[in-house]
Amino acid sequence: MLARWCLLGCLGIAPASAATGFVGDSACASCHPEQFGTQSASQHAKALRPVRDSPLPAYLMDRPLREREGVAYEYTLVEQGLRIQVRKHASVASGLLEWTFGGGVQGLTPVGRADGKYFEHRVSYYPTRGKPAITIGHPLEPPRTARDGLGVRLDSRTITKCFRCHATGVGETAGRGPQLDAMQPGIRCERCHGPGSEHVRTAGAPAEQGAINIENPGRRSSRGVIEMCGECHRLPEPGTMSARPEQDDPFNVRFQPMGLLASRCFSRSQAVSCVTCHDPHEDARKDHAHYTAKCLSCHETERDSVVECRRVERDNCLPCHMPKSSPSPFLYFTDHRIRVH
């Protein structure tokens, strides 16, 4: 799942060097306590965690997955992470799971190393299922060897992009994968606002003297906001813009910016963006009234309108115009290509 998402969804990320100028999000808290508090509790902030700091070990160890043809998974907590052993008959392969990718809404996927190489584990945990299952994108048939049971190997380019979409301040070592020495796990303040050292240094100085010195995505155009979010949530490949991306590939429903850019609401207004409905510092709201109010701010109508639509009763707009879709078992997404009926 992670490898597929990174390969398909992270190709637009601009290269980042080591975490030069990063100060850590605790430096942001004193001046921005409300945003810091909300964001720290969000799924974005939990997008990457050391495996021992996440609930994943308990989920995997409680009901270890067993597959046909004698394939069995064994997990042991160690100081460095979660030791995994895969057995197939007399053959055994082992590795160390070090990181948990995912905030836990859709799933939790472990990533580790074996023989110095990163791999995405074959087993993930899905909250909707309530137990582990095969990681999305991995073969459904039993692994041919115990080593195959560990999971999919990730090359240095892919794993670096994975970390950059799930963490803050990730550097790169040429051809050897991500540089994690200065990394802060999870999507934190400086992942979207940029390095904050100069901003902190000039705090309190008059704005005309350059006191801002920080990226404020809210100042971008609507397209600019979508493109920024799309760095990790995926944009269409150049020259491949589709009017119905979810029909080209059902898995595209996972990538909200692709659907939003294909929506008439965006193309006609050039004003709708991700932050029209979502506060980037908090988790997506669950109450449909919040989103219906956003729709009605542009699509208000009189109660005696001849249009037979739920908006007449100020009812939930989403089932008709932004339906939920399940492109893979255990995964459910709201399609962001806003339909027009």
C-alpha positions, 0 to 999 in steps of 0.5 A: 500500500505505501509503496503504491501510494508513494510511487503514484502519489508522491512524484510531485514533491520538490527535492529537499536537502537536510533539515537546514533552518528547521527549529522543530514545532515546539518553537511554534507553540509559544506564538501559535498555541491554538494551531499547535495544539490542534495540529499536534492531535491530528492524523497528520501529526501521526502520519509517521511514528516509531513502531514502538510508539504506535499501537501497531505491535499490539495489533500484530502480536494479538492475532498474527496472520497465518496464510496458506501453504504453511506461512506464519508470522511471528513478532517480538518487541525489541529495543530497536522496534518490532522483530518479524520472523516469517516461516514457510516450512523449514525456511525462516526470514527475519527483519526489523520493523522500525516505523509505522506509516499512517495515522490510523484512520484507513490503516497502519503499515509497518516499514523496516529493514532487512539486510540493510534494505528497507521493505514495506511489510506484507501485513498491515492493520485495518481499523474497519476490519479490526485485525491484520490483513495483507497490505494493499498492493501486495500479491494475494497469493501466499508468498513463494519464499519466507523472504517474500513474506517480509514484504516489498523491497523499497528502493532508495528513491521510493522510500525517501519520497515515502518519508518526505510525505509522512515526516518533516525535515527529511534529507537525502543521501545520494542513492542511499535513501532518506537522511533521518538524523534531523527528521521530526516524525509526522507532518508538523508545522515546518513540513507545510510552512517551511524552515522556521529559524529565520521566522523565529529570529525576526519574531517581533520585528516590524513586518516591513523589515521582513518579520514574516519569513515563513511560507503561508499557504493561505496566501496562495491561489486556490490552485496553488493550495491544491497543488501544495496539498497534492505534493503528497495527496497526488496531482495528475501527471503533467499532460494527463489531466482527466475529467473523470480520474476515478473512472480511469483508475478506481484507486484515484479516488484516494487522491483528492486533489485529482478529483477536485481539479476535475470538478466543475466547482473548481474549474468555473469558480477558480476559488474552491480549494482544499481549505474551502472545506478543511482546516489544515490544522485539524482532522477532516470533519465528520458532520455532513452539516459542515460540508452542506453549509460550504456547498450552500454558501455558493449554491443557496436556493429558495425553498420553492425552487423547481429543482428537486435537490436536497439543498432545498431542504438543506439536507446532506449534499455528499451522497449525490455529489461526493459519494463514498467509494471503496477501491480496495478491501477495508479502504473507504474514501470520499470522491472529491470529483464533485458531481453535477447531476 
